[in-house]
Amino acid sequence: MAKTVEFIFDFSAPNGYLAWYPLKDIAARTGADIAITPVYLGGMHKLTGNAPPMMRDADVKGKVEYARLEFERFLEKHGLTRFRMHPDLPFNSILVQRALVACDADRRGAMLDCLLPAIWEDNIAVGDPEAVAAVLERGGFDARALLERTQDASVKQQLADNTEKAVERGAFGIPTFFIGDEMFFGKERLGQIEEMLGG
């Protein structure tokens, strides 16, 4: 039976974009499955007292600059040459996160493949339903149905529940991964994840 990596995910985190593509490669090499759990990073930060690194570490001499260096090294290592930092960061991801909740679980990976390049390469306006719908339609999704479902009380509640449960399990940011009860945080832990999966 294949092992499963649970990916705690929000489109608003640039490190979520960076982690997704190497994670898919690891899953392919190890025969693992990826289960995507949508959460709301803004809510996660509120529950944990966390904040985006560029804000949290702004007053720490050298730390933000070093984080940028490591970021660039990761992009180069994994050939993610189309990445562009979003000019609206930090942006509100509630619309796309609810759409991800509304999406069938077995198509969430396809939704990441559809929306991540639009957000982190083309820098679409994430809060604009028309811009999001156009990308989803091009990706083969029923955008109108998905965006209508983002207003369902059950979808809103599921996103809130996912966020609270992830925090209860120890998550405080994106990307967070679970293999069973073992938690890993950050794209820098992908090597450890592959080791645990037996790659």
C-alpha positions in Angstrom: 0.0 0.0 0.0 1.4 3.4 -1.0 2.3 5.9 1.7 0.5 9.2 1.6 2.0 12.7 2.1 -0.6 15.2 3.3 0.1 18.6 2.0 -1.3 21.4 4.1 -1.7 24.1 1.5 -2.7 27.7 0.8 -2.2 29.4 -2.6 -1.0 32.6 -0.9 2.4 31.1 0.2 5.2 31.4 -2.3 6.9 28.5 -0.6 3.8 26.4 -1.4 4.4 27.0 -5.1 8.1 26.1 -4.7 7.3 22.9 -2.7 4.6 21.6 -5.0 6.8 20.6 -8.0 9.6 18.8 -6.1 6.9 17.1 -4.0 5.3 15.7 -7.1 8.7 14.4 -8.2 9.2 12.7 -4.9 5.8 11.1 -5.0 6.5 9.8 -8.5 9.9 8.4 -7.4 8.6 6.7 -4.2 5.1 5.7 -5.4 3.5 7.9 -2.7 0.2 9.6 -2.9 -0.4 13.3 -2.2 -3.4 14.4 -0.3 -4.0 18.1 -0.4 -5.7 19.8 2.6 -6.7 23.4 1.9 -6.3 25.7 4.9 -6.5 29.5 5.2 -3.1 30.8 6.0 -4.4 34.1 7.3 -6.5 32.2 9.9 -3.5 29.9 10.7 -1.4 33.0 11.5 -4.1 34.4 13.7 -4.5 31.2 15.6 -0.7 30.7 16.1 0.6 34.2 16.4 2.8 33.6 13.3 3.4 36.1 10.5 4.9 36.1 7.0 8.7 35.8 7.3 9.4 39.1 5.6 7.3 40.9 8.2 8.2 38.7 11.2 12.0 38.9 10.5 12.2 42.5 9.2 14.1 43.7 12.2 16.6 40.8 12.4 19.8 41.9 10.8 20.7 39.8 7.7 17.9 37.3 8.1 15.6 38.5 5.3 18.5 38.9 3.0 19.7 35.4 3.7 16.1 34.0 3.2 16.1 35.6 -0.2 19.4 34.0 -1.1 18.1 30.5 -0.1 14.9 31.2 -2.0 16.9 31.9 -5.2 19.1 28.9 -4.6 15.9 26.7 -4.4 14.5 28.2 -7.6 17.7 27.5 -9.5 18.1 24.0 -8.1 14.6 22.9 -9.2 14.5 24.9 -12.4 11.6 27.1 -11.4 12.7 29.8 -13.7 9.2 31.3 -14.4 8.5 32.2 -10.8 7.8 35.9 -10.1 7.0 37.3 -6.7 3.4 38.5 -6.6 3.2 42.3 -6.4 0.2 42.1 -4.2 1.8 39.8 -1.5 0.4 39.4 1.1 -2.9 38.9 -0.7 -6.2 37.5 0.5 -6.5 33.9 -0.8 -10.0 33.1 0.6 -11.6 32.8 -2.8 -9.1 30.3 -4.3 -8.9 28.4 -1.0 -12.6 27.9 -0.9 -12.6 26.8 -4.6 -10.0 24.2 -3.6 -12.2 23.0 -0.9 -15.1 22.8 -3.3 -13.0 20.8 -5.8 -13.2 17.0 -5.7 -10.3 15.8 -3.6 -8.9 13.7 -6.5 -8.7 16.8 -8.7 -7.0 19.1 -6.2 -3.6 18.4 -7.7 -4.8 19.4 -11.1 -6.2 22.6 -9.6 -2.7 23.4 -8.1 -1.2 22.7 -11.5 -3.7 25.1 -13.0 -3.7 28.0 -10.5 -0.1 28.0 -9.2 1.4 29.1 -12.5 -1.3 31.7 -12.9 -0.6 33.2 -9.5 3.1 32.8 -9.1 4.2 33.2 -12.7 1.5 35.3 -14.4 0.6 37.1 -11.2 -3.2 37.2 -11.7 -5.4 39.1 -9.3 -6.2 36.4 -6.9 -9.3 38.0 -5.4 -10.8 38.7 -8.8 -13.5 36.0 -9.5 -13.4 36.7 -13.3 -9.6 36.3 -13.5 -9.7 33.1 -11.4 -12.6 31.8 -13.4 -10.8 32.3 -16.7 -7.8 30.3 -15.5 -10.0 27.5 -14.2 -11.9 27.2 -17.4 -8.7 27.0 -19.4 -7.7 24.2 -17.0 -10.8 22.2 -17.7 -12.7 23.0 -14.6 -16.3 24.1 -14.3 -15.4 27.5 -13.0 -18.9 28.8 -12.5 -20.0 25.9 -10.4 -16.8 26.0 -8.3 -17.0 29.7 -7.6 -20.7 29.4 -6.8 -19.8 26.8 -4.2 -17.3 29.1 -2.6 -20.3 30.8 -1.1 -21.8 27.7 0.4 -21.8 27.7 4.2 -20.5 24.1 4.2 -17.5 25.0 2.1 -16.7 28.0 4.3 -17.0 25.9 7.4 -14.8 23.1 6.0 -12.0 25.6 5.3 -12.2 26.9 8.8 -12.3 23.4 10.2 -9.3 22.3 8.1 -7.4 25.3 9.4 -8.2 24.7 13.0 -7.4 21.0 12.8 -4.1 21.6 11.1 -3.1 24.1 13.9 -4.2 21.6 16.5 -1.9 19.0 14.9 1.0 21.5 15.2 1.0 23.4 11.9 1.8 27.1 11.9 2.6 27.9 8.3 2.9 26.7 4.7 4.2 24.4 3.4 3.5 21.8 6.1 3.4 18.1 5.4 2.3 15.1 7.4 3.2 11.4 6.8 0.9 9.7 9.4 1.5 11.7 12.6 5.0 12.9 11.6 5.0 16.6 10.7 7.5 18.4 8.4 7.6 22.1 7.9 9.2 24.0 5.0 10.4 23.2 1.5 13.8 22.4 3.1 12.4 19.3 4.6 11.6 17.6 1.3 14.7 15.5 1.5 13.6 14.2 4.9 10.1 13.4 3.4 11.7 11.4 0.6 13.8 9.5 3.1 10.7 8.6 5.2 8.9 7.5 2.1 11.7 5.1 1.3 13.0 6.9 -1.8 
